[in-house]
Amino acid sequence: MLGSPKLRKAIAAATAAQGLLSLLFPKRMAKLGSRLLLGMSYENTGELEPRDWYVDSTRASGLGMLVGGLFGYILADRADDKAAAAAAVEEADAEDDTETTDDESDDDGPVMVDIDE
């Protein structure tokens, strides 16, 4: 399933978007993360304040996600281009094969070749 370049491009774009949000708004993303992860088990998770080192680490991980997502998108785009080119080559080969088989059906029979000449 992840072999599809379109799916890999979508996942890479989502990762890059998450990284961009974490890079630009690290405190909000840290609060959102604590609400999502702790909200089901604890009360008053909206009142929690992340420490400065955690905000800095959220910003650093956002940068890594942004770079990784963009790099993954570029690689998936190249794989998509290569797959399209390979499909075009295979299609052209298949058309050539069908043309040669049509010509072979017009063959009158065996041909005698004199090797001594």
N, C-alpha and C positions, 0 to 999 in steps of 0.2 A: 504494500500500500504506500509506503514512503518512497517507493521507487519512482513514483510519478513526479516529474519535474514541476508540474503545476501545484501539487500539494506541498512539495518542499518549498516552492516560492511563497505560498500562502503562509506557511509556518514561519519561514524566515522573516517575512514582512511583519507578522504579528510580534515576533521576538524583537525586531528592531523598534516597533512602535512602543512596546512595553519598556524597552531600554531608554527610548527618548523621554518618555514620561518620568521614568525614575531618575534620569539625568537632570531634567528641568525642575521637577517637583519632588525631591526626595523625601521631604517631611510628610507630605500628603500621601505619598505611596507607602511609606512606612506605617502610617496610621491606618491606611486602608488594609494593608497586609495584616496588621494586628487585629483589626476588626473582623476580617475574614477568617483568620486562623483561630483566634481565641474567642470570637463572638458566640460560638455555639456552646462553649464550655464555661465561660465566665460572664459575669455581669459587669456593666459599666466599662466596657473596653474602649468606648469613645473618650473616656477621661484619661486614658494612658498617654503619656508624652514620651516619645522616643529620645534616647540620649544622643548627644552630639556625635559620638563615634558611630552610632548606628545610622544616623542620617548620612554621615560621610561614607560609610560602607554601602549604603543604598545607592548613593550617587556613583560610586566606583563600579558597583555591579551593573548599574544602568548603562554606564559607558561601555562595559564589556559586552552587555547584551546588544547594544546598538551596533557596535563594530561586528560582533559575531553574526547578527541578523543580516546586516548589509552584505557581509562576505558570503554568507549562505545563499542569499538571494542572487548574487552575481554568479556563484557556482551553479545554482539550479538553472539560471537563465542560459548559461553556456551549455549545460547538459541538454536543455530543451532544444537549443539550436543544433547541437550535434545529433540528437535523435531525429529531428526533422530532416537534416541533411542525409542521414543514413536511410531514412524511409524513402526519400526521393531517389537515392541511388538504387535501392532495392526495387522500387517501382519501375525505374528505367531498365534495370536488368530483366525484370519480369516481362516488360514490353518487348525487349530484344529477343528473349527466349521464345515468345509467342510468334514473333515474325520469322525466326529461323525454322520453327517447326512447321509453319505454313509453307515455307519454301521447300522444305524437305518432303512434304506430301506431294509435290509436283514432280518428284524424282521418277525417272523412267525405269530405273533398275540399276544393276551393277555396271560399273565402268571398267573396261579393260585398259591397263596401263602397261606399256612395254618398257621394261627397266633397262634393257640392253642398249637402247638408243641414247 
